[in-house]
Amino acid sequence: MPSHRREQCVALNVGRLMSELERMTVTELRRRYAEVFNEETRSYHKAYLVRRIAWRVQANAEGDLTERAQRLRERALAIADDADLRMRAPGPGRGVPAASTSTTAVVAVAADDRLPMPGALLTREYRGRTIRVRVLPKGFDYEGTIYRSLSAVAKEVTGAHWNGYLFFGLEKPKSEEAAR
């Protein structure tokens, strides 16, 4: 059977063609690519070769792009050839002033909604002791030592890792609970 006619028969059953191609080795696929495209390929990527060969066989059997689509493709390629391609991003010393490439801003991180305002006192009974922690603007005061997190305070008290919010019984904001 002539090669072109064979491609037409195979292209009608794309699933069979794909499974046939997927069973081939990369060397066989490269050979098949050369037959279908009339040129060698530099690729050794099996999935790429399978897709490209299947596409070409289908295009040969069912027809390629319409004349209009081919004209649009040629026009797009011509525009791309005429375009000046930038090889480096613009930056200082390459026509763009340094001041326009970066900005500086202060980013304020909102405090956790579960925490009371700085100055508030959190208390908890733990193994017969009353634990008192004062909320600071940046941290927590427990027995004269400043801790960065409630979890660090809870670990100091219990000797084990605890979620500080759970240890002190602080609930999630009402809006988060309602969303669940």
Buried (B, 14 or more C-beta within 10 A) or exposed (E): EEEEEEBBEBBEEBEEBBEBBEEBEEEEBBBBBEEBEEEEBEBEEBEEBBEBBBEBBBBBBEEEEEEEEEEEEEEEEEEEEEEEEEEEEEEEEEEEEEEEEEEEEEEEEEEEEBBEEEEEEBEBEEEEEEBEBBBEEEBBBBEEEEBEEBBBBBBEBEEEEBEBBEBBEBEEEEEEEEEE
